[in-house]
């Protein structure tokens, strides 16, 4: 095949300047085709002109022609035509540069690329080298060619679990591209991982860490979102990139929820000490998160923040939706192997020893009515100030009774330990003489009198 033959074939396809294509391949990306390519006419002419020998010059010219037609974005070469062309000359030697050329074409058909993959001697070994497929996927990220990436995964699904020399899975690498919409590729990789069920987490690899770090895809989604806000500038490109990072997080969240309905993203964030309390409100709104929904242990985000003493998260959560999460009565939850039933966050916070200034004050302010609600602890029904008394929490007991001293009139206690603690607190208040013990003394004495009366009776 001569250069003139290539020019004739390109004229059949409608090249604007066929000679330029032959002389300078750089113009392939910028030239505009004068008409839609007629692949049937092209193939018939190709059969007439194709050389019958395997000289190096013929192979070079045909390879150049192939690279040109693979870059056409108007109507990409159909898979049947591609298959027939490959049979004519690539069966003996396939230059894998054709694979990389096709990746650059955003309109390239998945089925056609599958034909290219199947014809590649490098990849058609048994099994094919996953490292080569990993690199092809990596190139797909650079040009955001989701169709080609899909055909690579279809060709060898195990590439999803293959780590490169740096220990990165394909899904880890997909998060690293800023110049394109990474969310399209993240969605494809996670959905394919779920569909093929090849990851132990059952969530398409969302929780799969790389070998060189502890970062999983959901960790990376959260990390890049935080970084995006730190680097955010007042221009459209940065705003678009932030939107794409939110989309990546949403994709990860939806994939996990489809497999683990009780997964709570905020619980995960708080438990893993991820500094995102300034973004919690946006996360709740964008992902439509129910703050009263619980995980497999019955834990809501507020309870997790209370358990781990995350004061910033406690304050932030209570500012969302009028602090409704403080008004939710938990039917059942498990903390440190202990079961709590029918409790409000205030009761659990007191039981766990949360201090007044470490978030207890804000929980109380959001739902002060909880002070007058007795809940079951072991075999007793205790009011919040009694729970504080049981933990020798001097300040907290005082603050709670100060907000509703009338609660002592409803006390019915039959626990000798509680009686002893109340006596101890009374003596401690008197000994400390902090200026407010006179107020509390009457309340505590009233409780002690009623307790003693119940014991005598």
Steps between C-alpha positions, in 0.01 A plus 500: 500500500635839394442847642273579203284201592461635854400840361235334284362307797484813711318682221237228512459573871471874439833627632534880453859473382610144454855592407541683830395187688774307328767764549429615852302284742479789751226657289277201554367634828405846367377436145129485424361231276303630201238225517395209714719197423343219304671201651358246253640689201826546683534131574430395143765741377734383776466139381591608145810695608627288786842351415547129475850506648628573848776748422595742775396796286152356445458431871613854584252660258208282608580564864496874434167464320361308796605773742326758284170317477505419872510873574184584302240636745203548266405135448760269657596184312239225560617185679431268199710715265775520762498125544527437126784749459691351791471153349670620184824620651507517879457129550874463447621809684294756691669821602333582834526869422157450338353431845635828632385690191145373541492603867548862398176496301213584742246363249670167456260209524533254787444201272759621250759544771423149622595378152832684529566348841427150377737545204790622710773236538626675815162470672378177347722276709341272757461674734574844349747720688286704737770766525446587132124523549553715811703745289231508233241581767730770631509657156121488486491717814716764333250544216190391694414229249244300697396283204849370444553447873183290504628281217832447683313388813278271294809354337660415835291584812783404736681820399274673757693324777845538347735739680780682321857505643392784733222283642218697339188332367335653190236666721771671709669641191169628362474758779829664408389677182401864530479592134196285423178385655637225721150420625410325172789258539445455875138406433600246234769332712286474813191379317701239312658388826158455659354324197787252479522453879879464500573708812476366853318809628203428273492868403704503181823578682381817675678391819804339332821669613809523285810306601699817562242686708184450703294712261197332346295654215251650745793646698637648178160649412491672841865606478472662156179675604677654801796597285270651241352740752842594631620585150174647377543821304237722350500357148268270308757223456550454874125513563441235233772283653341531846171386349671196352657415838158516662379267227780253579399496866135453407590206275699330777217559746232362267707191418551419869134562589391262225695219669493615863171684564596587860827667405517852644753725329521750787565217747788390276641853480486555877636156586798542268593841642451673167502875554186596310270653761490820290351300209251290697204725426570489125545122510163459676323725250664373181473129583164535678627330816260426785685591822273269699574197283719247678768252396512128578572577868212747526739797506409837354764760408430693821548191715828421325620856560398471868675166541825630348479843672502683165386838629520671160278239339254510792456875462476480121242221498283686750492805273340302218120483471442673835687238697240231430763230547505587874125437521507151354432219744728211407317168510820299523875555471821329607798693638810324630309169515225655716142513378294819544126499436243774471751778574550858393847631408509699827466183710763313303740796511468510879544126528820526292628783721484786251583829672283810495736713295596212269163490327254403775391863534409518129311170507302626801424834334359327191262286704469617863181294539716187526593605854155398622494166314599184685646222291584138581853423619554143611194438721440865599334795332730797542474870429802669341613664826495155664723362226738789567485422871584138428817616321591752774462778243467800733475780244267311267260400780478861614439635149223253430317564828546871450309477173209306653508466879143376497615169360591385853129477583467212255792295629455138589834335564562156648872476436720519812800602287306798372410596857864488605610708202237763568621523859858527382412778257321692771805485726728592211294806413509615860874440526577682174277796581502625139220746555216293366481211746222668703272477202580137433496394865123535524445299184738222602358484853153469354614205293674340799188539714284338232754219448519435873121505521476239223750276675321526831167431336 
